[in-house]
């Protein structure tokens, strides 16, 4: 009788599951469905799927990303079919109809994360998963490491776990988005030109006098340079150069015994008074007061 009852209970549990799994580990946070955090994980986990693993849902309340570890699985999202396998990232947004079906010969093993937040949709779209629900991972090893770290931290559940997991998830999404935007396929000519000019500035800002020098070095018109920075950086090239100079100057003030005059020269200011005025405007203190405030 007990055996029969056990079998009946087991059958009910199997029917209750959306998909059969051989092995699983899950973690859960107390995140509210309408969380005001920029990015907040609701739950996640690791599953080794059975050969008959299958899930059909008409909708789902959270954003979901999938990082396959081994095996294969068909994922159909809004009537578009993809293959989940190692080396790709998959996902879908709330409201998207989806259907998982594991490959019986090589069942999928995967890490998944369900999340929400005020920036969730923006990050998902930047990643490109709103249009193509499965995409190649730009750096499979690094992305898998970040996913495994989220899983590890989530299972530990200490005081800072939730914030740490959200930070690792943000890093994962931004790393993938950055490499996607840098690719030749997705990047427009104007975006590539902007990136080329920004790279030149990043490597030479200490010695750059003004935007005209950048435009000449990058073989473009200075007005076009200005339009590119306003479009992609939301600031002018002059502001970008100046911020780099003044942040380097602040670092030198706190990490060296150089005179203010010498620091001004190292970041490309011939006139130390002009340097001090710009430094105070940006950092809120004169160079000397900035040094004194932090070192005394």
Beta strands, then each sheet from edge to edge (+ up, - down):
strand 1: 21-28
strand 2: 40-49
strand 3: 54-57
strand 4: 63-70
strand 5: 72-77
strand 6: 80-85
strand 7: 88-92
strand 8: 98-102
strand 9: 109-116
strand 10: 134-136
sheet 1: 1+ 2- 9+ 4- 7+ 10-
sheet 2: 3+ 8- 5+ 6-
end
